[in-house]
Amino acid sequence: MQDWFKKAKLGIFIHYGIYAVKGVSESWSFYHGSISYEDYMKQLDGFTASKFDADKWADLFKKSGARYSVLTSKHHDGVALFDTKYSDLSVVKKSPAGRDILGEYIAAVRRAGLKVGVYYSLLDWSHPDYASVYPDWRVPEDLSTVNGYSSPKDGTQDKEAWQRFLQFDRNQLKEILSNYGKVDLLWFDGDWERNAEQWGLPEFKDYLKSFNEDLIINNRFAGYGDYLTPEQGIPVNRPKGVWEFCTTINSSWGYQHRDNHYKSLRQIIHMFCDCLSMGGNMLLDIGPMEDGTVDPRQEAVLLGLGEWIRANEEAVYESAVGIPVNYYGDGSVLSEDGQTLYLFVHNRPAEALCVKGLRNRVKRATILHSGKELRMDVHGGAPWNGIPGILWIYMTEKDCAEMTTVVKLELDGPVRLYDGGGAVITDNQ
């Protein structure tokens, strides 16, 4: 795992495609029959990208505080946003846009100093060779349950067709990894319909890494990825290893004009802090409109998040996993040396913050964005028996930022926590 990814903390996900024309669900809308395949593909005629400006996107991402971004080069519908010679199904060849969206995006993101991420769907519900076999090679007993976009409806497998599809995937990925300069991250999706052996792993990963030995690959690669990608539901317990939480600003990945179920900026910042507290990244999704512009509501969230990050940057990019929430409930992060503890304060305290089980002496407590020093007190405890008291940090509404406030605690050394269940004190002082 590359160090840049662990320190990036925030990435921007972009679901952009022909599904923005009618505002339908990307790919899944025809897969589940809410729209016919033919009507879905007619959206190609309305995809203009007439106001698409990759540099404006990249500037917005940078202002959001993101260190990387990930664009859908091809979703499950098989419609490529890049100029591929292995298929006619691309916005370059089949839409009025006639542009290599991916190429423009990569160049702009790189100019902005961000790391380049590319989403690619391993499955392709439009390719004639894709629905040629079944998961694990097992023919279902009840063929009526088979979706014809995924597997053959007649119970007959064609392994030669499947091998042709694997080569198709490799060819398109070669284009992505060869034609646009260095790609830092591949964000796969759709691996669930085949197993690792069917995808040709681990040789497939070796092939991809041959283009860039530093390439990072997410975990949606049949067990051969580099990091975890929990989706929409933020983890309650810290995932093991390196991870990234991907989520939407409203309820949809791509642009849907009827979706007004938006998260507030305050809620987005709260979720971001939860990711930071558990040592993960957040990959925050936007769905541009078909002309390439970003909904003002989504743009406002990105800009507001960036303002919050700049005011509290010390607690973001160089931070490490904080103390567990049973010590402090709103979440926290630590400096890399463990000697500074940053507390997230999402609401407005009436009197004081409460930190339990902290063995360290706190040398100083300040509001990070303003530098104001806060009064502290410790009540209870029996330090001669190794039992710390409760730390109270006096803070009221007037000390708070508009959004989440960060309180900085400077400790007398690396953080030390009490993990006992309490005890009877038999030796009082």
N, C-alpha and C positions, 0 to 999 in steps of 0.2 A: 504494500500500500504506500502510495506516494504521500510525503509529508504535507504537501500543499492541500490535499483533499481533507485531511484531518483538521487542518487549521482554517479551512475555507468557511465553515459554519453555515453559509447561506448560498444557495444556488437558485436560479430561476429556470423553471420548466416552461416550455412553450409548446402547446398543442395547437398547431396551425395546419389547416387543411381544407379540403373542399366541403367538409361537413359544416363549416361556418356559413355557407351560402344560405341554407335553409334553417340553420341552427338546430341540427339533429345530433344525436349522439354519434361520436366518431366510431365508424365501423359496426359497432354493436347494434345500431338501429336497423340495418338490413339483416344482420345475422339473426336477430330475434324476430324479424318480420314486422317491425313497426313502420317500415317503409320498404318498398320493393327495391331489389338490387338495381333495377333499371332507373328508377326515380332517384336513387341515391347517386348513381354515377352521372345523371344529368346535371348534377351540381358542378361538374367540370365546366359546363358552358357558362356558369355564372361566376367562376373564380377568376377575378381580375388582378388581385394584388396591386391595384392601381395607386395606392398610397403607401405601399410597403417601402420602408426606409430602414435598412438594417442598422445604419449608424444611429438612428434615433432609438431603436431597440437597445442597442449596446450601451448607449449613454444612459438610458433609463435603468438598465440592469446595474450599471456601475453606481448610479446615484442611490440605488436601493441598498447598497452595501454588499451585494453578491460578489463572490469571487469566481463563479463559474456559471454557465448556463447550458441547458440541454434542449435542443429542438427536435421535434418529431420529423425525421427525414422521410419516414414511411410508416404509416399506421397499419393496422390489420387489413384495411381495405386494399392495400397494395399500391396506392397512389403515391408515387415518389415526388418529393419536393426538389429533386435534383435531376440533372441531365444524365440519365442512364441509357446505355446502349443495349441493355439486356431486357428492356421492356418498353412498350409504347405507352404504358399507363403512367404518365407523369404530367405534372402541371406545365412542364416545359413544352411537351408535344401536344397535349390534349386540352389545354385551357387557354383562354384569352391572355392569361398572365404571361405565358411564354418565357418565363424567367427561371433561372436556377436559384431558387430561394435559398437552398442550403449553402451554396457557394458564397452568396452575398452575406449570409448570416455569419459564416465562419470567418470570413475576412474582416467583418466589422467587429466581431467579438474579440478577435485577436488584436486588432488595432486599439481596442479599449483596454487591453491588458488583462482580459479575463481568460480563464481556461475554457477550452472548447469541448463541449459535450454534445453527443449526437445520439438521439433515440432511434432505434431500428427494431421493427417488429420481425421476429424470426418467422412467425407464421404469416401466411398471405392468403386470405380467403378469396382472392381473385385469380391467383395463379392456377392454370389448368393442371399442374402436377402436384399441387399441395395436398388436395383431398384424396390421396391415393392409398394411404395406409391408416391403420388404427393405432391409438396409443398402446405402447408395449406390444405391438403386433397382434393384439387380441381382438378377434372378431366378436362383437357383442351378440348375445343370444337374441335380443330383441332389436332388430334393425330399425324399427319404427322410432327408436330413441336417438338415432344418429342424425346429426345435423350435417347436411350435404356440403356445407362450406368447409367442414373440418375433416371429414372422412367419407369413404365411399358408401353409398346407400345400399348397394347390392351385395355386400359381404365379400367382395373380391378385392384383394390387395394387389397393387402393382408396385413392387419394390424398385423396379427400374425407373419408373416415373418419380418415385421418391428420391432416388439418387440424382436425377436431373434437377429436382427442386433444391436439394442441398447445394449443388453446384451453382444454381442461380443465386442463392443467398450469398455464397462465397464470392461470386462475381460482383454483386452489388456492393458488398462490404469492401472488396478490393478497391472499387471506384471511390468509395467514401474515404478510405484510409490512404489512398494514393494521389487523388486528384486535387486535394485542397490543402495540402500541407499537413502539419502535425495535428492529429486529433488526440485530445488528452483523455477522453472518457467515452466509452460506448455504453449506452443505457439500453439494454435489451428488454424486450417484453414478448409474451406469447410462447414462452418455452414449455408451458404446462401441457400442451397437446401432444408432446412427444417426450420420450425419456432420453437420458444422456447418450445411450448407445445409438439411438435413432438420429440424434443430432450430430453424431460423429465426434463426441467428446472423449478424451481431452485433446485429440488432435486438432479439432476446430479452434480451440483457444490458442494452441501453439501457432497455428496459421495466422491468427489475428495479431498475436504478439510479435510475429516476424516483421510486421510493418512498423511497430514502435514498441520496444521492450518495456517502456514505461506506461503503456496503455493500461488504464483502469477499466475494469468490466464489472457491472453490477451483478447481483446474485441471481437474476432471472435468466440463468444460463445452466439449468439442470444440475445444480450443485457445484459448478465450476467458477462461480463469480468471486469477486474480491470483497464485497460488502453487502450488508442487508438493506432492504428497501421497504420497510413497513409503510402502508398506504392508508391515507385518510384517517384512520384511528390511531391517535398518538399513543405510543407505548406507555403502559402503566409501570412496568418494570424495565429496567435498562436492558436493551438487547446486548447480546454477547458480541464483542468485536467491534469493528468499524460499521457504522450504520448511518442511514439518511432517511428522514421522514418526508415523504412526498404528499402534498395536499393541495387542494384547490382554494381559491379565494371565495368563490361562491360554491355551488354544488356540482359544477360541470368542469370537465377538463378542457374541452373545446368551447368556442363561443356559442352560446345558446341565448338568443335575445329574450326568451321568456323566463330565464333563470335570474330572478332578483333576490335569491336567498344568499345574501352576502355576509361574510364574517366582517366584523368591525376591525379597524386597525388595532384597537386595544386587544381584541381576541387573538389576532395574528401575532402580536408581540408576546402575548402570554404563551402561545404555543411555541414560539421561537425560543423563549426562555426555558420552557420545559425541555426542549431538545438540547440546549446548551447545558442544562443541569445534569443531563444523563450522558453528555459527551458525544452527541450526535449532530449531524447537519440537518437543515431543513431545505427541501427543494420545493419552492413555492411556485405554483402553476398559474400562468395566465393563458387565456384563449383569445388571441387576436381576431378581429372581425375579418370578413373575407377580403376587404381591401387592404389589410395589413396594419390597420390602426388598432390601438389598444383602448379598450373601454375606459373612459375617464375614471370610473370607480376603481378599476384595477390599478390604473396608473397612480391614483392617489394613495392606495395602500402601499405600493412599492416606494413611493417617495417618502411617505410617513415613516415606514420602517427604516429607510436609510437615515432619516433625521435622528431617529432614536438610537440607531447603531453608532452614529458619529458622536453623539453626546455621551455614549457609554462604551466606546470602543475598547477601552482597557479591560473590560469584562467580557469581551466577545472573542476576538480572533486568537488570542494567546491563552485562552482559558482551558481548564481541565475540568473533569467531573467534579461536581460539588459534593457537599455532605448530604446524607440521606434525608428524605423529607420528614422522617420521624424526629430529626434534630431541629429542623426548621422547615415549616410547611410550604412556603411559597417557591422553594427551589433556590439553588445557589450554584456558583462556580468557584473554583480555586485558581490562583495563579499557578503557573507551571512548577514553581518551586514549593508550592503548598503553604506559603507563609502569608498569603493574603486571601481572605474569604470575601466574596461578593454576594450579598443577599438581594434577591429580587423581591420587590414590594409591589404587588399588583393592586392592592386596595389602599385605602387611606386610614392608617391607624389612629385611634382616638388618644392613645397614650404612649405605647411602647411596642417594640418588637421583642419577641421571645425566642432565645436560642438555648436549647438544652444540650447537655452532655459534652460541652466544649471544655477540654482540660486546659487549653491554652489561656494565658493572660492576653487580653486584647489591649494593645498599646494605644490604639486610636480608632475611632469610628467616624466616618465622614459620609456625606451625601456625594456620590461620585460626580454628578453633573454640575453641582454648585460648589463643592469643596467645603460646605458647612460642616463643622465638627459637632458631633452629637454627644450628649451626656450618657453615661452608662452606669449600671449598678449590677452587682451580683448578690442574689439572695439564696440562702441555704447552702447545702453542700457540706462535705467533710473532706477537704482536699488531703488531709493527713491520712485518710483511708482510701484515697483515690477516687472519691465521689465528688464530681464538680457540682457547683450550684447552678442556678438558672441565671443566664445573662439577660438583662433587660436593657434595651437600647431605646432611649426616650426620643420619640419622633411623633409628630402630629401631622395633620393634613397640610398645614402651611409649609412643611418641608418637602412635600411631594412634587414630583414632576407631573406634567399633564398625563403622560402614559406611565408605564411601569417605572418605578424609581429603583435605583441601585444603591445599596449601602455598602461601603467598603470598610472591612475590618482588617486592620494590620495586626498580625499575631506575633507572639514572641518567639516563634520558630515554626517548623512544619506542623500542620494541623494534627492535633491529637484528640481522639474522641473516646468517650466512655461508652462501653457497649454492654454494661451489666444491667441487671434487673433490679438494682437497688439493694440495700442491705440494712440490717439493724446496726446502729452505731453504738459500739460498746466501749469505745475509747474516746471520750469527748475532750475537747480543748476549749 
